[in-house]
Amino acid sequence: MSKRSRYQFEIEFFEGILRHNPKDTDVVEILGGLYTKEGRIDDGLKMDRKLVRLQPDNATAHYNLACSLALKKRRTDALRSLERAIELGYDDVEWMQQDPDLEILRNHPTFQELVARLHDRADKA
């Protein structure tokens, strides 16, 4: 079985669950990730936005939204969402620096400031 068909089966399974319970945040998050893996960036972005609406204080949801926005080459929006994730407590600076979804942001001064802020936070902890 190819990866593509495996993801398609999972996507259809979770879409069915979501039809019955559209506010199931676990399913919304899973679908966002599956859509992105499948190359369905627009659908992943929709799920990430939905999750942020359902859980506005969820740092990981804002981080995932930043990733989707970066994949859509929407740097300003991605950086804004990434900054919000950090404000809410996201602190995995090592992953942030190597996350392939954020590649388009790495050389941006705001991204570098956010990385420095996380390093400072870690040093003070």
C-alpha angles and dihedrals in degrees: 000000000000124000090245094057092043091054091045091055091049092046092052091047094052093041087058091052091047092053088060096041111023093177097055098126094193091057093044090053093046092049091049090056094044093049090051093049088050090053093250093132095163091054091046090051090052091053092047091051090048092051091051089051091050094043108024093170096051108115093196092052090055090046091052090048089053089053093051092047091050090051087054088052092244095141100171094049091043092052091048091052092045090051090051090051090054092047088054092052108274105152111161095120094163092058092041090057093052102031104125090212090066096048093113090059101048098095095041114111092227091055090050090050090052091051090050090049091053092048090051090049091051092048091053094048 
